[in-house]
Amino acid sequence: MKCENCGERDASVHFTQIRNNRKNEMHLCKECAKSKGFHNPLDDVPFPLAEFLTSMVKQGTAPSDPIARLVCSECGMRFIDFSRIGRFGCGQCYTAFRAPLEDLFRKIHGATRHCGRTIHRPPQSGPGLIEEEVRLKDELKKAIEREDFELAADLRDRLKSLTIDTSAPSTGETA
């Protein structure tokens, strides 16, 4: 997407203003945004995570690489821009850059699915618990039929957390 003001450079500043229930959007390059008084407060703040991410992204950094030409349909950010600055332009970038991100997540986490600890909530009671258990069992059965064993294991663990034994006396200590 080109800058709406100069029409020459790529728009990298996307400004949305809602006034009296009317939405006004502007898409400007950094230079035009600066001349209009818009400035990103994070520009001068060090962002070590961005540096870490850019160091991890190897694929998609050459302009001739097809991944470098991936573009987010929502904000217009290119993957090559992400590989340089380490920040996305919007939430839709996760979907637009899914394939190269899976490689990045695999490097960072060792997997593309979260399989770590989950928040332990107090057990529910009453009809809501029964409906949730039935729903999870149904999802588990479908996941096994599709041979999606990672999802099945996650659903199994969620089912176990619903059926925590609450009859044991509490000692006031936490495990």
DORO-427140 format. One line per 4 residues: number of its first residue (from 1); for each residue x, y, z of C-alpha. Coordinates in nm, 3 decimals, padded with zeros to 5 digits. Layout:
<atoms>
NUM) X:Y:Z ~ ...;
</atoms>
This chain:
<atoms>
1) 00.000:00.000:00.000 ~ 00.139:00.340:-00.099 ~ 00.134:00.650:00.117 ~ -00.190:00.846:00.074;
5) -00.003:01.176:00.103 ~ 00.302:01.145:-00.125 ~ 00.201:00.835:-00.322 ~ 00.569:00.738:-00.356;
9) 00.675:00.537:-00.050 ~ 00.511:00.238:00.116 ~ 00.266:00.326:00.393 ~ 00.397:00.209:00.728;
13) 00.190:00.427:00.962 ~ -00.176:00.336:00.978 ~ -00.388:00.578:01.176 ~ -00.755:00.523:01.260;
17) -00.964:00.796:01.418 ~ -01.327:00.766:01.522 ~ -01.507:01.091:01.580 ~ -01.886:01.124:01.614;
21) -01.925:00.755:01.514 ~ -01.741:00.820:01.186 ~ -01.427:00.625:01.111 ~ -01.140:00.798:00.932;
25) -00.830:00.603:00.827 ~ -00.497:00.736:00.705 ~ -00.213:00.529:00.559 ~ 00.111:00.724:00.546;
29) 00.482:00.665:00.503 ~ 00.702:00.750:00.804 ~ 00.820:01.078:00.652 ~ 00.468:01.208:00.576;
33) 00.340:01.092:00.915 ~ 00.623:01.279:01.084 ~ 00.547:01.594:00.885 ~ 00.183:01.574:01.001;
37) 00.289:01.536:01.364 ~ 00.228:01.162:01.402 ~ 00.502:00.978:01.582 ~ 00.523:00.628:01.725;
41) 00.614:00.653:02.095 ~ 00.788:00.314:02.068 ~ 01.032:00.429:01.799 ~ 01.288:00.547:02.054;
45) 01.233:00.262:02.302 ~ 01.474:-00.031:02.282 ~ 01.286:-00.350:02.200 ~ 01.518:-00.646:02.269;
49) 01.252:-00.900:02.176 ~ 01.241:-00.755:01.825 ~ 01.617:-00.795:01.793 ~ 01.590:-01.153:01.918;
53) 01.313:-01.235:01.669 ~ 01.493:-01.078:01.375 ~ 01.805:-01.279:01.461 ~ 01.594:-01.599:01.451;
57) 01.433:-01.527:01.112 ~ 01.658:-01.651:00.835 ~ 01.404:-01.753:00.572 ~ 01.230:-01.463:00.401;
61) 01.503:-01.206:00.450 ~ 01.622:-01.199:00.089 ~ 01.397:-00.990:-00.141 ~ 01.405:-01.271:-00.400;
65) 01.265:-01.522:-00.146 ~ 00.891:-01.590:-00.209 ~ 00.824:-01.570:00.165 ~ 00.964:-01.216:00.170;
69) 00.682:-01.113:-00.064 ~ 00.406:-01.235:00.171 ~ 00.183:-00.939:00.258 ~ -00.076:-00.899:00.533;
73) -00.409:-00.816:00.370 ~ -00.517:-00.612:00.675 ~ -00.226:-00.373:00.735 ~ -00.008:-00.421:00.426;
77) 00.301:-00.529:00.620 ~ 00.539:-00.754:00.428 ~ 00.716:-01.048:00.590 ~ 01.050:-00.896:00.493;
81) 00.953:-00.591:00.704 ~ 00.874:-00.814:01.002 ~ 01.208:-00.991:00.957 ~ 01.382:-00.653:00.988;
85) 01.188:-00.490:01.274 ~ 01.056:-00.792:01.467 ~ 00.707:-00.646:01.521 ~ 00.379:-00.703:01.342;
89) 00.153:-00.434:01.207 ~ -00.171:-00.598:01.327 ~ -00.323:-00.918:01.462 ~ -00.396:-01.047:01.111;
93) -00.019:-01.072:01.044 ~ -00.015:-01.399:01.243 ~ -00.246:-01.554:00.984 ~ -00.078:-01.395:00.682;
97) 00.269:-01.514:00.789 ~ 00.162:-01.848:00.936 ~ 00.403:-02.072:00.741 ~ 00.727:-01.888:00.822;
101) 00.606:-01.823:01.177 ~ 00.563:-02.195:01.237 ~ 00.932:-02.238:01.158 ~ 01.018:-01.953:01.397;
105) 00.797:-02.096:01.675 ~ 00.955:-02.438:01.626 ~ 01.300:-02.282:01.672 ~ 01.195:-02.093:01.985;
109) 00.962:-02.342:02.155 ~ 01.058:-02.671:01.993 ~ 00.700:-02.710:01.866 ~ 00.426:-02.515:01.691;
113) 00.157:-02.596:01.948 ~ 00.151:-02.488:02.308 ~ 00.192:-02.796:02.524 ~ 00.316:-02.646:02.846;
117) 00.148:-02.574:03.174 ~ -00.205:-02.445:03.181 ~ -00.391:-02.235:03.434 ~ -00.557:-02.448:03.700;
121) -00.907:-02.327:03.768 ~ -01.119:-02.437:04.060 ~ -01.351:-02.721:03.963 ~ -01.695:-02.625:03.843;
125) -02.008:-02.779:03.975 ~ -02.362:-02.832:03.857 ~ -02.500:-02.865:03.504 ~ -02.225:-02.647:03.347;
129) -01.964:-02.905:03.445 ~ -02.161:-03.191:03.294 ~ -02.216:-03.003:02.966 ~ -01.846:-02.915:02.947;
133) -01.746:-03.276:03.014 ~ -01.981:-03.404:02.742 ~ -01.851:-03.142:02.497 ~ -01.487:-03.228:02.570;
137) -01.551:-03.603:02.536 ~ -01.716:-03.543:02.198 ~ -01.421:-03.330:02.081 ~ -01.179:-03.596:02.209;
141) -01.356:-03.867:02.011 ~ -01.346:-03.656:01.693 ~ -00.978:-03.571:01.744 ~ -00.892:-03.942:01.781;
145) -01.089:-04.025:01.465 ~ -00.892:-03.755:01.276 ~ -00.572:-03.893:01.433 ~ -00.494:-03.547:01.578;
149) -00.322:-03.695:01.880 ~ -00.174:-03.369:02.008 ~ -00.522:-03.219:02.035 ~ -00.653:-03.545:02.182;
153) -00.389:-03.536:02.456 ~ -00.477:-03.176:02.534 ~ -00.849:-03.261:02.552 ~ -00.774:-03.562:02.774;
157) -00.582:-03.339:03.015 ~ -00.865:-03.084:03.018 ~ -01.112:-03.364:03.096 ~ -00.892:-03.477:03.385;
161) -00.880:-03.124:03.523 ~ -01.262:-03.119:03.528 ~ -01.277:-03.434:03.737 ~ -01.034:-03.334:04.013;
165) -01.113:-03.514:04.336 ~ -01.255:-03.243:04.561 ~ -01.352:-03.482:04.841 ~ -00.999:-03.498:04.987;
169) -00.959:-03.283:05.298 ~ -00.767:-02.960:05.249 ~ -00.448:-02.914:05.452 ~ -00.413:-02.548:05.363;
173) -00.091:-02.622:05.176 ~ -00.040:-02.593:04.804 ~ 00.148:-02.846:04.594;
</atoms>
